[in-house]
Amino acid sequence: MAFPWRRRKSGPKTKPEKSVSRTEISIPMHFRCPILLELMKDPVTASTGITYDRQSIETWLELGNTTCPVTNLEMENEELIPNHSIRKVIQDWCVANRSPGIERIPTPKIPVTGSQVADMMSEISAATRRGDGARCEQLVAMVKNLARESERNRRCFASNGTNGVLAATFDAFAGGSSESPVAEILEEALEALATLLPLGEEAASRIGSPESLKCLVSILKHGSLAARLNAALVVKELLASSGAGADVIAGTKGLVEALAKLVEEPISPQAAKASLVAIFYMINSDERTASRVVDLGLVPVLIEVLVGPEKSMCEKALAVLDVLLGCGSGREKAAGHALTMPVLAKKMFRVSDMATELVVSALWKLCRDDGEGGEGSGRCLREALQVGAFQKLLLLLQVGCGEATKERATNLLKLLNGCRGREDCVDTMDFRGLKKSV
């Protein structure tokens, strides 16, 4: 039977550092998985009595198949029973053939089951009600470690209400002292939640409580590097799932400032990206929050971020910048930065289709305001011409773009056309003659 996702490999894993005779080793057929025809590392038996390698048969089932690949019979259930006998025989065979370089397969860890998850969640809930922080920390650490062992474990925890229980534990201890050991319990629960994202409705409701949000702000400001990253990831997911509640979350004292600090002084690229996405959700739903972010000095920070080459970071920075340019103070800050026009022109075709749309939108907001007698007094239009924006916009219309972007590009060309002939164009690749704003 042919499987479209079958991979071809050259056989058992060998140790290249050993200079031994490369005698051809024939792997017994009953040691091979019937699906990939490779040596089984974690043999399990399906309800039809056929033994497969766990990863292969689980992938088969995840694709939506309900039949046994070998017998083509309907599988009564998806329960996979570890075949310890065949695993032991395979391990003995590997040991017997170790001189040609065959490695012994490690004893696989048994995946967690739904009933085990339910028992653990029950015990965590009970310990939380008792206020037994030590036991909660121990159990939550166990959940985190098991979830990281395999994707199967992670899915098992996620599908059995684990996030709701973890969020309830976090919320219960959030109002306590910031000293250890409470701080350790909170960071452990936060790390487990970050491992099992997305949050889910129940968990989002718990994490969105005033006490939990206040605690998250404290961790974002004063927690360990890992805890600050996890807090940023959880806040981002909370905002993504809250929808209309983003403006309420943004009202949490110190939250916007803490996230902006992680963008300005990033502890890791992942934390900076999560913070940018969280900020985007908050400013996109509330103009007052956007003005606060501008006052925090994030506009020049975003422009500096755009100088970098990382695609994902550029897209997120452009998305936040585009929203901030919707308010007058944001446009004023951007127009006064020497790198704004050169970097926007440079990124028009160098990142992605999404980035191109955001660049055109940003240029349109800056130049439209300038063309209508804004404080720039034509400066943005002149700078846009100097860095070659006119030619790039013409090219964009030729290669094609979305209707909204096309309309803005056309309007931009009309505004820029009035300044043509009075300005010389420069290569946007050359930033040497430009000074960054202080």
C-alpha atoms as one frame of an Amber mdcrd trajectory, in Angstrom:
protein
   0.000   0.000   0.000   1.373   3.462  -0.919   1.298   6.262   1.600   1.632
   9.817   0.222   3.513  11.000   3.303   5.978   8.109   3.428   9.601   9.165
   3.810  12.577   7.200   2.588  15.545   6.707   4.857  18.692   4.702   4.540
  18.065   2.382   7.443  19.052   2.274  11.110  20.925   5.125  12.715  24.662
   4.587  12.776  27.538   6.180  14.607  29.750   7.827  11.950  32.553   8.514
  14.429  33.388   4.822  14.602  35.752   3.593  11.907  34.348   0.082  11.509
  33.647  -2.208   8.642  30.394  -1.198   6.978  28.798  -4.604   6.738  25.302
  -4.378   5.310  22.807  -4.926   8.135  19.475  -6.459   7.228  16.712  -5.325
   9.568  14.186  -8.130  10.170  10.843  -7.283   8.578   8.904  -7.731  11.831
  11.119  -5.017  13.367  10.010  -2.529  10.708   6.927  -0.317  10.936   4.440
  -1.428   8.226   3.868   2.226   7.298   7.361   3.710   6.905   9.290   0.405
   6.762  11.775   1.801   9.298  13.046   0.253  12.514  10.344   0.778  15.164
  11.455   2.894  18.131   8.188   2.869  20.049   6.131  -0.147  18.887   2.426
  -0.020  19.737  -0.404  -2.396  18.840  -3.658  -1.109  17.349  -7.097  -2.577
  18.024  -6.737  -4.727  14.878  -3.705  -6.497  16.379  -1.128  -4.955  14.002
   1.983  -3.371  15.542   3.236   0.005  14.267   5.718   2.630  15.346   3.771
   5.090  17.510   4.700   8.223  15.575   3.703   6.667  12.245   0.295   5.340
  13.299  -0.535   8.519  15.248   0.237  10.600  12.155  -2.008   8.260  10.141
  -4.862   8.752  12.608  -4.338  12.531  12.788  -4.902  12.696   9.032  -8.463
  11.553   9.670  -8.052   7.876   8.796 -10.120   5.367  10.788  -8.952   2.121
   9.182  -5.944  -0.095   9.852  -3.294   0.641   7.168  -2.375  -3.045   6.831
  -5.736  -4.866   7.096  -7.896  -1.945   5.890 -10.358  -2.911   8.632 -12.194
  -0.260  10.628 -10.373   0.375  13.906 -12.717  -0.072  16.879 -10.911   2.687
  18.800  -7.750   4.768  18.610  -6.199   3.239  21.720  -2.604   2.196  21.102
  -1.136  -0.353  23.500   2.665  -0.350  23.975   4.165  -3.614  22.685   6.852
  -4.151  25.309   7.750  -7.613  24.011   8.678  -6.550  20.487  10.433  -3.430
  21.832  12.607  -5.593  24.098  13.446  -7.929  21.205  14.377  -4.930  18.998
  16.586  -3.495  21.740  18.334  -6.867  22.175  18.902  -7.051  18.413  20.407
  -3.543  18.428  22.780  -4.525  21.265  23.789  -7.712  19.419  24.631  -5.645
  16.331  26.338  -2.765  18.095  29.770  -3.529  16.642  28.698  -2.533  13.090
  27.460   0.752  14.576  23.787   0.081  15.389  22.516   2.206  18.277  20.204
   0.750  20.884  16.784   2.433  20.737  15.951   4.168  24.028  13.045   2.976
  26.130  10.180   5.302  25.148   8.308   7.350  27.691   4.673   6.345  28.074
   2.333   9.125  26.874  -0.047  10.689  29.350  -3.702   9.604  29.130  -6.901
  11.597  29.457  -7.751   9.932  32.771  -4.320  10.795  34.164  -4.785  14.421
  33.100  -8.202  14.512  34.769  -6.729  13.179  38.032  -3.914  15.747  37.940
  -6.327  18.613  37.292  -8.517  17.457  40.166  -5.536  17.400  42.492  -4.331
  20.850  41.370  -7.808  22.297  41.947  -7.965  20.751  45.409  -4.503  22.065
  46.327  -5.485  25.528  45.056  -8.597  25.567  47.251  -6.480  24.572  50.264
  -3.958  27.270  49.463  -1.258  24.601  49.312   1.242  26.486  47.175   4.008
  23.903  47.464   1.824  21.086  46.130   0.432  23.318  43.383   3.923  24.232
  42.255   4.961  20.574  42.210   1.924  19.467  40.176   2.079  22.390  37.748
   5.769  21.675  37.102   4.817  18.071  36.360   2.189  19.221  33.853   4.702
  21.524  32.158   7.389  18.841  31.885   4.992  16.197  30.574   3.585  18.629
  28.002   7.102  19.307  26.725   7.920  15.608  26.345   5.829  15.235  23.201
   3.274  16.955  21.021   0.854  14.149  21.848   1.075  14.962  25.556   0.596
  18.653  24.848  -2.566  17.970  22.855  -3.859  15.656  25.570  -3.463  18.352
  28.224  -4.915  21.067  25.977  -8.011  19.018  25.132  -8.788  18.129  28.747
  -9.316  21.568  30.273  -5.819  22.019  31.657  -5.544  25.721  30.774  -8.699
  26.569  32.698  -7.354  24.867  35.838  -3.904  26.480  35.492  -5.463  29.918
  34.974  -7.669  29.417  38.048  -4.574  28.556  40.082  -2.748  31.622  38.765
  -5.736  33.833  39.575  -6.084  32.359  43.078  -2.467  33.128  43.998  -2.247
  36.425  42.056  -3.510  38.456  44.976  -0.854  37.084  47.331   2.576  38.368
  48.240   5.127  39.055  45.525   7.743  37.296  47.615   8.753  33.647  47.228
   7.316  31.060  47.270   4.133  32.647  45.841   6.116  34.291  43.022   7.549
  30.898  42.082   4.077  29.328  41.906   2.859  32.154  39.666   5.838  31.908
  37.323   5.475  28.115  37.138   1.772  28.374  36.274   2.522  31.071  33.716
   5.182  28.934  32.057   2.799  25.974  31.875   0.105  28.198  30.313   2.582
  29.524  27.745   3.465  25.917  26.861  -0.195  25.037  26.269  -1.358  28.076
  24.264  -3.911  29.063  23.022  -5.652  29.892  26.278  -9.267  29.005  25.602
 -12.357  30.870  26.813 -12.311  29.743  30.449  -8.588  30.424  30.906  -8.873
  33.833  29.214 -11.674  34.771  31.617  -9.501  33.886  34.625  -6.341  35.564
  33.331  -8.383  38.635  32.410  -9.393  39.278  36.015  -8.094  42.523  37.602
  -5.882  40.639  40.080  -4.358  38.427  37.393  -3.703  41.374  35.080  -2.075
  43.310  37.902   0.128  40.309  38.596   1.052  39.996  34.923   2.175  43.625
  34.875   4.379  42.991  37.896   5.952  39.960  36.200   6.471  41.903  32.951
   8.383  44.528  34.906  10.216  42.571  37.579  10.069  38.845  36.734  12.897
  36.665  35.484  13.693  36.806  31.767  11.772  33.579  31.127   8.801  34.772
  33.196   8.667  38.101  31.341   8.640  36.285  28.018   5.864  33.961  29.189
   3.863  36.911  30.505   4.149  38.688  27.141   3.015  35.546  25.307   0.018
  35.085  27.619  -1.027  38.751  27.381  -0.816  38.546  23.592  -3.055  35.465
  23.536  -5.435  37.041  26.041  -5.883  40.093  23.827  -6.304  37.902  20.746
  -9.160  36.014  22.413 -10.811  38.973  24.152 -11.945  40.972  21.125 -13.974
  43.896  22.451 -12.292  43.581  25.852  -8.945  44.846  24.530  -9.650  48.432
  25.636 -10.502  47.224  29.157  -7.276  45.223  29.345  -5.339  48.229  28.032
  -6.672  50.197  30.995  -4.706  48.000  33.411  -2.236  50.296  35.124   1.292
  49.883  33.774   0.481  47.221  31.153   1.026  49.350  28.053   4.217  50.782
  29.528   5.585  47.336  30.393   4.960  45.987  26.900   6.440  49.080  25.243
   9.555  48.617  27.374   9.974  45.069  26.028   9.953  46.489  22.497  12.344
  49.319  23.307  14.687  47.122  25.365  13.947  43.573  24.130  14.987  40.630
  26.269  14.493  38.322  23.254  13.074  38.562  19.711  10.121  36.397  20.754
   9.248  38.700  23.658   9.501  41.776  21.425   7.230  40.220  18.797   4.647
  39.135  21.368   4.684  42.640  22.869   4.203  44.249  19.445   1.196  42.045
  18.713  -0.301  42.787  22.141   0.199  46.531  21.613  -1.411  46.279  18.178
  -4.574  44.728  19.641  -4.810  47.468  22.270  -4.199  50.489  20.024  -6.301
  49.124  17.176  -9.403  49.247  19.377  -8.772  52.489  21.249  -7.357  55.749
  19.885  -6.601  56.987  23.404  -4.310  54.008  23.955  -2.604  54.779  20.630
  -1.894  58.311  21.820  -0.463  56.929  25.073   1.850  54.650  23.116   3.039
  57.585  21.003   3.735  59.586  24.167   5.851  56.665  25.424   8.194  57.300
  22.481   7.473  54.091  20.552   7.318  55.647  17.068  11.096  56.233  16.705
  11.695  52.809  18.281   9.541  51.174  15.606  11.375  52.991  12.831  14.688
  51.760  14.199  13.256  48.221  14.322  12.323  48.486  10.632  15.951  49.022
   9.697  16.567  45.374  10.611  16.110  42.542   8.108  13.903  40.134  10.108
  10.646  39.661   8.165   8.287  38.782  11.018   9.553  41.625  13.189   9.214
  44.119  10.345   5.618  43.084   9.636   4.616  43.513  13.269   6.437  46.837
  13.633   4.787  48.121  10.441   1.342  47.057  11.664   1.775  48.968  14.937
   3.309  51.996  13.190   0.445  52.143  10.691  -2.105  52.341  13.513  -0.075
  54.969  15.392   0.021  57.104  12.247  -3.745  57.312  12.527  -3.345  59.949
  15.241  -1.821  63.385  14.726   0.885  63.007  17.349   2.003  59.739  15.733
   2.319  61.362  12.309   4.222  64.277  13.824   6.752  61.973  15.471   7.224
  59.920  12.295   7.535  62.947  10.039  10.290  64.334  12.253  12.429  61.200
  12.082  15.157  61.209   9.412  14.808  57.473   8.698  11.037  57.307   8.269
  10.747  57.877   4.530  13.931  56.026   3.503  13.080  52.926   5.525   9.435
  52.842   4.380  10.491  53.123   0.745  13.088  50.402   1.228  10.583  47.992
   2.803   7.925  48.434   0.116   9.137  45.424  -1.902  11.615  43.737   0.434
   9.506  41.997   3.051   6.101  40.562   2.083   2.766  41.435   0.478   1.405
  42.347   3.889   4.352  44.632   4.545   3.857  46.288   1.155   0.234  47.111
   1.988   1.237  48.494   5.388   4.035  50.619   3.877   1.653  52.158   1.325
  -0.869  52.843   4.070   1.774  54.509   6.249   3.089  56.628   3.378  -0.444
  57.626   2.436  -1.242  58.798   5.978   1.954  60.825   6.209   1.800  62.383
   2.733  -1.977  63.004   2.789  -1.630  64.948   6.025   1.360  66.807   4.550
  -0.446  67.572   1.296  -3.387  69.079   3.175  -1.214  71.684   4.826  -0.071
  69.666   7.818   2.787  70.625  10.058   5.250  68.954   7.683   4.657  71.777
   5.133   5.483  69.450   2.234   8.524  67.880   3.896   7.148  64.322   3.790
   6.232  64.640   0.122   9.671  65.954  -0.768  11.427  63.242   1.220   9.234
  60.550  -0.345  10.260  61.744  -3.813  13.914  61.877  -2.841  13.952  58.236
  -1.756  12.266  56.998  -4.931   8.727  56.389  -3.617   7.156  57.685  -6.866
   8.900  55.097  -9.052   8.183  52.289  -6.593   4.498  53.141  -6.440   4.316
  53.083 -10.237   5.950  49.648 -10.212   3.521  48.458  -7.545   0.543  49.402
  -9.708   2.103  47.532 -12.626   2.725  44.283 -10.714  -0.665  44.463  -8.985
  -1.975  44.814  -5.438  -5.221  44.812  -3.458  -7.961  47.338  -4.214  -7.460
  49.381  -1.033  -3.700  49.528  -1.589  -4.196  50.368  -5.252  -6.468  53.288
  -4.363  -4.000  54.658  -1.819  -1.061  54.218  -4.177  -2.949  56.132  -6.864
  -3.765  58.982  -4.476  -0.151  59.039  -3.337   1.070  59.361  -6.923  -1.238
  62.338  -7.444   0.156  64.045  -4.343   3.758  63.266  -5.279   3.288  64.362
  -8.893   2.883  67.956  -7.761   6.386  67.936  -6.330   8.110  66.133  -9.199
  10.894  67.955 -10.971  11.854  69.967  -7.917  13.543  67.142  -6.041  16.388
  64.789  -6.860  15.965  61.082  -6.155  18.441  59.141  -4.039  19.076  55.431
  -3.641  17.083  54.161  -0.666  19.790  51.565  -0.066  22.205  54.299   1.021
  21.462  55.585   4.530  24.971  56.908   5.165  24.020  60.544   4.708  21.133
  60.332   7.144  21.300  60.958  10.862  19.082  59.114  13.329  16.926  61.283
  15.549  18.109  61.727  19.121
